[in-house]
Amino acid sequence: MTDSPQAQAQSLELVFEADVRAVTPYMKLATVSVNGAHHMTFVSDEPPRVGGLGSAPTPLMYFSAALAF
């Protein structure tokens, strides 16, 4: 029995890099890339009740969304 091309396993290496900078004590600007390309930038912030400005989703909101995907 010979292996068909569909039966052969393929591997793919993904390397994620994140550069995170503090804009304020509670607001962070993150730039994430995959394999050195596909750069995406996003902001996270905490709500005013804990010292943030409430201007962006919290880190926990991003984490929760990531789990849902």
C-alpha positions, 0 to 999 in steps of 0.5 A: 500500500502506498501513501497518497499525498493527502496522507502525508503529514505537513508541518507549519512553524508559526513564530509570534512576536509581540512588542508592547509599550506603555502609553499610560500606566494602564494603557498598552499599545501592542504590535504583534507579528507572525513570522516577521510579517502580518503586523497588527497593532492594538490597544488595551486599557483598564476601566476608570474604576481601576485607574485606566481611561476605559478607552479600549478593551481590557486585556482580559476581554482580548484573552476571553475573545481569543479563547472563543475563537 
